[in-house]
Amino acid sequence: MATLDMFQHPSSATVSNSIRSFRTNSCVQFAKTSSQRRATALPSEHHAFPDAPENGRFIGNFGDSAIKHHTEHLLGSESDLIHYPYWTNIPLWKEVTHKEFLNYQWQLSNSVQGEKKLREFLSVVLPPSIPPSRTALPHIIGINTPEAFIDSVSDAISRAPMAIRLTPHILSVIDWTNPIDDPVRRQFIPMGNELIPDHHKLKLDSLNEEHDSPVKGLVHRYPTKALFLATSVCNVYCRFCTRSYAVGANTSTVTKNSLKPTKRRWDEVFNYIEKTPKLNDIVVSGGDSFYLSPEQLYDIGNRLLAIPHIRRFRYATKGLAVCPSRILDPHDPWSAALIEISNKGKKMGKAVAMHTHFNHPNEITWVTKLAAQKLFENGVTVRNQTVLLRGVNDSVDVMKKLICDLADINILPYYVYQGDMVRGVEDLRTPLSTILELETQIRGSIGGFMMPQFIVDLPGGGGKRLASSYQKYDRTTGISQFVAPAVTGGLNKVFEYHDPVWSLPDSSE
């Protein structure tokens, strides 16, 4: 059988020597049979390449048959769906091979960006007749043709705070035979018939992040932790983005406070971190750290590791959920940079992790499983942060399945967030009572170490609090009150979260 060298990165003059060296000496050769893997495994978290040429290049079959063999070897041949080319359900990509689809540049080139491109895509994938919604939401009516669906989407885009950008992976896991009810579609593609007027208490920067920014692109809210917004660009744009004030392109309703990844801005951030010894924990986010180049990812990691008082940091990225093939692409060293920084941190006694963002089990494919396995075998800690969304994951069965499916591929369920009070997503928000009920029903049914924290990120800058830690919650008015003394310097300032108006009794609206 030809060797499948999925995870080996060829040398490149544009990649740092450290990353290049890592590619040659530390990657995992998954192509070997089980017996070969046992015979050659080293007593460490990596597998070596004893037959690796000095230049770091391998000759291997990256074709469909090798992918199939590798998938069955790694995950077991449970069914043909494990290696099924799910993207071929999209007419535009019916002839796309495994090799093409797993190529990160192909994913970028074939992403759908902007209303015009989305309309063109929808005109190809929608069925001749759109089935009615089975969720019985009263505001989704009269959409039974592709034309009506597309017009509804255009109407929503004209009012949305977030731009449109979608990867082929995400577009391929949407059930286009039932697009109205599809839980992945609801997260990324708005429909005018779904939109509900915004709550009168919300504001664009709902978490008041800019108020807690000592330098542009750094949010220092918690005493020992800070958030580094390295970029304002993502591979996909979520409807419910907390940072719709900054992330993505300008829309007809929002002019963005862009955070470009410039050296000058980054230097100001690093200088602040270096001069603030009480900081020991940094989140590198944006935007999305997945959109950083491997060199940028590597440089950020090295600079943070070099600061003595920084003990841990995390790269926040939705990339594993929306474009997992990049982790596997042998021509893209982003994952090599991540693994190198993670290993370097371990040697220094510092923790480096990836925080990702899955919201529904349908986002997990065999490509996701391979990518997660690669990171796991290379010792990278991956945690997941889910957002609770109406019509997506607000049932016990779906949330429990998501938690268990992630744990099964060694992605640690970390947070389930109550939906933030941001513009344009009242149809996606749930009342606080929903997250409380989910935790009540799920806790005890799965292992405690798999149980995420169900939290509210408080409007106005109160930070993250357990949803169940409210001081008061009036389900009639939908107002819950929290205090956050660690964030407010010991003051008992009250922060309020407001349930969506649609969930209130008629007399309270």
Residue pairs with C-beta under 8 A, 6 or more apart in sequence:
1 66
1 69
2 60
2 61
2 66
3 31
3 58
3 59
3 60
3 61
3 66
4 30
4 31
4 60
4 61
4 62
4 66
4 67
4 69
4 70
5 29
5 31
5 58
5 59
5 60
5 62
5 330
6 30
6 31
6 60
6 62
6 67
6 70
6 328
6 330
6 370
7 27
7 28
7 29
7 30
7 328
7 330
7 335
7 374
8 23
8 27
8 29
8 49
8 56
8 57
8 58
8 60
8 330
9 15
9 19
9 23
9 27
9 56
9 330
9 331
9 332
9 333
9 336
10 23
10 56
10 57
10 330
10 331
11 20
11 23
11 24
11 55
11 56
11 57
12 20
12 333
14 295
15 23
15 294
15 295
15 333
15 336
16 295
16 298
18 298
18 340
19 294
19 295
19 298
19 333
19 336
19 337
19 340
20 56
22 336
22 339
22 340
22 343
23 56
23 333
23 336
24 49
24 52
24 54
24 55
24 56
25 48
25 49
25 52
26 46
26 48
26 339
26 340
26 343
26 378
27 46
27 49
27 336
27 339
27 378
28 46
28 47
28 374
28 377
28 378
29 47
29 49
30 70
30 73
30 74
30 374
31 60
31 66
31 70
32 40
33 73
34 73
37 47
40 47
40 48
40 50
41 47
42 48
45 377
45 378
45 379
46 377
46 378
46 379
47 377
49 58
52 58
60 66
62 99
62 330
63 97
63 98
63 99
64 85
64 97
64 98
64 99
67 83
67 98
67 99
67 102
68 83
70 370
71 82
71 83
71 366
71 370
72 82
72 83
74 369
74 370
74 373
75 82
75 366
75 369
75 370
75 373
76 82
81 366
82 366
83 366
84 366
85 96
85 97
85 98
85 101
86 172
86 173
86 365
87 93
87 96
87 101
87 168
87 169
87 172
88 94
88 95
88 96
89 172
89 176
90 124
90 125
90 168
90 171
90 172
90 176
91 124
91 125
92 121
92 124
92 125
93 101
93 110
93 168
93 172
96 106
100 106
101 107
101 168
101 325
102 325
102 328
102 329
102 367
103 325
103 329
103 331
104 323
104 325
104 326
104 329
104 331
104 332
104 334
105 331
105 332
106 168
107 167
107 168
107 169
107 323
107 325
107 326
110 168
111 165
111 166
111 167
111 168
111 235
112 118
112 121
112 164
112 165
112 166
112 171
113 163
113 164
113 165
113 166
114 163
114 164
114 165
115 154
115 157
115 164
117 164
118 153
118 157
118 164
118 166
118 189
119 150
119 153
119 154
121 171
122 146
122 149
122 150
122 153
123 146
123 150
125 171
125 176
126 146
126 149
126 150
126 176
126 179
127 146
127 176
127 177
128 145
128 146
129 144
129 145
130 143
130 144
130 145
130 146
130 148
130 149
130 179
130 180
131 177
131 178
131 180
132 144
132 180
133 140
133 180
133 181
134 178
134 181
135 181
135 391
137 194
137 391
137 427
139 193
139 194
139 196
139 427
140 180
140 191
140 193
140 194
141 193
142 148
142 193
143 149
143 152
143 180
143 191
143 193
149 179
149 180
149 191
151 192
152 191
152 192
152 193
153 189
153 190
153 191
153 192
154 192
155 191
155 192
156 190
156 191
156 192
156 194
156 195
157 164
157 190
157 251
158 252
159 192
159 195
159 252
159 253
159 424
160 190
160 239
160 251
160 253
160 424
161 204
161 241
161 244
161 251
161 253
161 254
161 422
161 423
161 424
162 237
162 238
162 239
162 241
162 244
162 247
162 248
162 251
162 424
163 237
163 248
163 249
163 250
163 251
164 188
164 189
164 237
165 234
165 235
165 236
165 237
165 248
166 188
166 189
166 236
167 235
167 236
167 322
167 323
169 322
169 323
169 324
169 325
169 365
169 367
170 184
170 188
170 236
170 322
170 363
173 184
173 362
173 363
173 365
174 182
174 184
174 185
175 182
175 362
176 182
179 185
180 191
181 391
183 359
183 360
183 362
183 389
183 391
183 392
183 393
183 398
184 360
184 362
184 363
186 194
186 239
186 389
186 391
186 392
186 428
187 238
187 239
187 240
187 359
187 360
187 389
187 392
187 428
188 236
188 237
188 238
188 239
189 239
190 239
190 424
194 427
195 424
195 426
195 427
196 426
196 427
196 500
196 501
196 502
197 426
197 501
198 423
198 424
198 426
199 421
199 426
199 498
199 500
199 501
201 421
201 459
201 496
201 498
202 421
202 422
202 423
202 459
202 498
203 421
204 244
204 245
204 254
204 422
204 423
205 211
205 243
205 245
206 242
206 420
206 421
206 422
206 459
207 242
207 420
207 457
207 458
207 459
207 460
207 461
208 459
208 460
208 461
209 219
209 221
209 227
209 243
209 461
210 245
210 257
211 461
212 219
212 220
212 221
212 461
213 219
213 220
214 220
214 272
215 268
215 269
215 271
215 272
216 259
216 265
216 268
217 228
217 229
217 230
217 259
217 265
217 266
217 269
218 226
218 227
218 228
218 229
218 269
218 272
218 273
219 226
219 227
219 229
220 226
220 227
220 272
220 276
220 279
221 227
221 461
221 463
221 487
222 463
222 486
222 487
223 278
223 486
224 278
224 279
224 280
224 281
225 279
225 280
225 281
225 282
225 283
226 273
226 276
226 279
226 281
226 282
226 283
227 282
227 283
227 285
228 269
228 273
228 282
228 283
228 284
228 285
228 300
229 243
229 246
229 259
229 285
229 286
229 287
230 259
230 261
230 266
230 284
230 285
230 286
230 287
230 289
230 292
230 296
230 300
231 259
231 260
231 261
231 286
231 287
231 288
231 289
231 291
231 292
232 243
232 246
232 247
232 248
232 256
232 258
232 259
232 260
232 286
232 287
233 247
233 248
233 286
233 287
233 288
233 291
234 247
234 248
234 286
234 287
234 288
234 290
234 291
234 318
235 288
235 290
235 291
235 318
235 319
235 322
235 323
236 318
236 322
236 323
237 247
237 248
238 318
239 424
239 425
239 428
240 387
240 389
240 419
240 420
240 422
240 425
240 428
241 247
241 248
241 422
242 420
242 422
242 457
243 287
244 254
244 422
244 423
244 424
245 254
245 256
245 257
246 256
246 257
246 258
246 259
246 287
247 256
247 286
247 287
248 256
249 256
250 256
253 423
253 424
254 423
259 265
259 286
259 287
261 292
261 296
266 300
270 303
270 307
273 279
273 282
273 304
273 307
273 310
274 307
277 309
278 309
279 309
279 310
280 309
280 310
280 311
280 312
281 310
281 311
281 312
281 313
282 304
282 310
282 312
282 313
282 314
283 313
283 314
283 316
283 355
284 300
284 304
284 313
284 314
284 315
284 316
285 316
286 316
288 316
288 317
288 318
288 319
289 297
289 300
289 315
289 316
289 317
289 319
290 317
290 318
290 319
290 323
290 326
290 334
292 300
293 334
294 332
294 333
294 334
294 336
294 337
295 337
297 315
297 334
297 337
297 338
297 341
298 337
298 340
298 341
301 313
301 315
301 337
301 338
301 341
301 344
301 345
301 352
302 341
302 344
304 310
304 313
305 341
305 344
305 345
305 348
305 350
305 352
310 350
311 350
311 351
312 350
312 351
312 352
312 353
313 350
313 351
313 352
313 353
314 352
314 353
314 354
314 355
314 383
315 338
315 352
315 353
315 354
315 355
316 355
316 356
316 357
317 354
317 355
317 356
317 357
318 356
318 357
319 326
319 327
319 356
320 327
320 354
320 356
320 358
320 368
320 371
320 372
320 375
320 382
320 411
321 356
321 357
321 358
321 359
321 363
321 368
322 363
324 365
324 367
324 368
324 370
324 371
324 372
325 367
325 371
326 332
326 334
326 335
327 334
327 335
327 370
327 371
327 374
327 375
328 335
328 367
328 370
328 371
328 374
335 371
335 374
335 375
338 354
338 375
338 380
339 375
339 378
339 379
339 380
341 352
342 352
342 353
342 378
342 379
342 380
342 381
343 378
343 379
344 352
345 351
345 352
346 352
346 379
351 381
352 380
352 381
353 380
353 381
353 382
353 383
354 375
354 380
354 381
354 382
354 383
355 382
355 383
355 384
355 385
355 414
356 382
356 383
356 384
356 385
356 411
357 384
357 385
357 386
357 387
358 364
358 384
358 386
358 402
358 406
358 411
359 386
359 387
359 389
359 392
359 393
359 402
360 392
360 393
360 398
360 402
361 398
361 401
361 402
361 405
364 405
364 406
364 409
368 409
369 409
372 382
372 409
372 410
372 411
373 409
373 410
375 382
376 382
376 409
376 410
381 412
382 410
382 411
382 412
383 411
383 412
383 413
383 414
384 406
384 411
384 412
384 413
384 414
384 415
384 452
385 414
385 415
385 417
386 393
386 399
386 402
386 413
386 415
386 416
386 417
386 452
387 416
387 417
387 419
387 420
388 394
388 399
388 416
388 417
388 418
388 419
388 430
388 434
388 435
388 438
389 419
389 428
389 429
389 430
390 419
390 427
390 428
390 429
390 430
390 434
391 427
391 428
392 398
392 428
393 399
393 402
394 430
394 434
394 438
396 437
396 438
396 441
396 442
399 416
399 438
399 442
400 442
400 445
400 446
403 413
403 442
403 446
403 450
403 451
403 452
404 446
404 450
406 412
406 413
407 413
407 446
407 447
407 450
412 450
413 450
413 451
413 452
414 452
414 453
415 452
415 453
415 454
415 455
415 464
416 435
416 438
416 439
416 452
416 453
416 454
416 455
417 455
417 456
417 457
418 430
418 432
418 435
418 454
418 455
418 456
418 457
418 467
418 497
419 425
419 428
419 429
419 430
420 457
420 459
421 429
421 459
421 497
421 498
426 500
426 501
426 502
427 502
429 499
429 500
430 499
430 500
430 503
431 475
431 478
431 499
431 500
431 503
432 456
432 467
432 470
432 473
432 478
432 480
432 497
432 499
433 473
433 475
433 499
435 454
435 456
435 467
436 454
436 467
436 468
438 454
439 454
439 467
439 468
442 451
443 451
453 466
454 466
454 467
454 468
455 464
455 465
455 466
455 467
456 464
456 465
456 466
456 467
456 480
456 482
456 497
457 463
457 464
458 464
458 465
458 482
458 484
458 495
458 497
459 495
459 496
459 497
459 498
460 495
460 496
461 487
461 495
462 482
462 483
462 484
462 487
462 488
462 493
462 495
463 484
463 486
463 487
465 482
465 484
469 482
470 480
470 481
470 482
471 481
471 482
471 483
471 494
472 479
472 480
472 481
473 479
473 480
473 481
474 480
475 499
476 504
476 505
476 507
476 508
477 504
477 508
478 498
478 499
478 500
478 501
478 503
478 504
478 508
479 496
479 497
479 498
479 499
480 496
480 497
480 498
480 499
481 494
481 495
481 496
482 494
482 495
482 496
482 497
483 492
483 493
483 494
483 495
484 493
484 495
485 491
485 492
501 509
